[in-house]
Amino acid sequence: MLQQVDQNVNHIREAALVEELSQAVGNRILILIEPYPFFLVGELVEVRGDTIFVLVELSNIPEFDNINVRVHIDDIQVYFVETPDNPIPEIRL
């Protein structure tokens, strides 16, 4: 019974996250992913299933700058979607 409840919670969490990120397509996003401290800042281009696609503007690995990357939502530790009232702060590396 407990395992069934855990699976339902995970499905609900995943569906809510996919819905929220789908509504943010076209906005800038900051993502911290495993392995920490890996991060990306860029435009959220697409959500397909449980994977997001980001056009990277800035990351802590310069080779990822200015390319499209895909991130599985289970790898996202923290994310922040930019809005007009809450921009992503300037990041200096």
Stockholm file with secondary structure:
# STOCKHOLM 1.0

chainA/1-93         MLQQVDQNVNHIREAALVEELSQAVGNRILILIEPYPFFLVGELVEVRGDTIFVLVELSNIPEFDNINVRVHIDDIQVYFVETPDNPIPEIRL
#=GR chainA/1-93 SS CHHHHHHHHHHHHHHHHHHHHHHTTTSEEEEEETTTTEEEEEEEEEEETTEEEEEEEEESSGGGTTSEEEEEGGGEEEEEECBTTBCCCCCCC
#=GC SS_cons        CHHHHHHHHHHHHHHHHHHHHHHTTTSEEEEEETTTTEEEEEEEEEEETTEEEEEEEEESSGGGTTSEEEEEGGGEEEEEECBTTBCCCCCCC
//
